[in-house]
Structure formats: structure tokens, C-alpha cells
Amino acid sequence: MTDLTVFPADIAEMSVGQLANLPTQQLHEVDTNLDQAIAWLKSARTKVDAALEQRFAVRPYRGSDVPDLLQQEGAQVPLLLLEG
């Protein structure tokens, strides 16, 4: 990522209109940096999930996965529940 001129906390607080009114270069910077951050987070998530699976011998499920698992009748799936 490049040096930031618009910081993530600022972006979170900005309305769509405020983002749309950013200078073209800054809006492009925000878009590019968000894409890079998403790619980094996906890579990091994959590594952490693999480490949890290796360490605890179960696939880590997040809270949003649990309803689907509970609907599987008779499913006995070992869970390592993580907040989030």
C-alpha cells in the first residue's frame, strides 16, 4: 500500500457523497488501497484458518456458519467457535 492521505477511520465515517466528492486521485487511492487490504486479509485469514486446523485438528467455523451446520440433521461436526 502507498502512503495514505485518507485514513481507514476517516473512510468509515464518510458518507457515500463525501467519498464521491474526493479528488479523483484520492478516490483512486482509497479504491486501490482497499483492494490491496482485502487481498492481504484474505491471505492472512487463509493462513490463520490453516494454522487453527493444524493445531486443533478441526476446521474453524465462525458464528455465521453455525446456523447452516445446525440445519444438517444428525450432523456431528467438531466445532472450534470463534467470535466474529
Secondary structure, 3 states (H helix, E strand, C coil): CCCCCCCHHHHHHCCHHHHHCCCHHHHHHHHHHHHHHHHHHHHHHHHHHHHHHHHHCCCEEEHHHHHHHHCCCCCCCCCEEECC
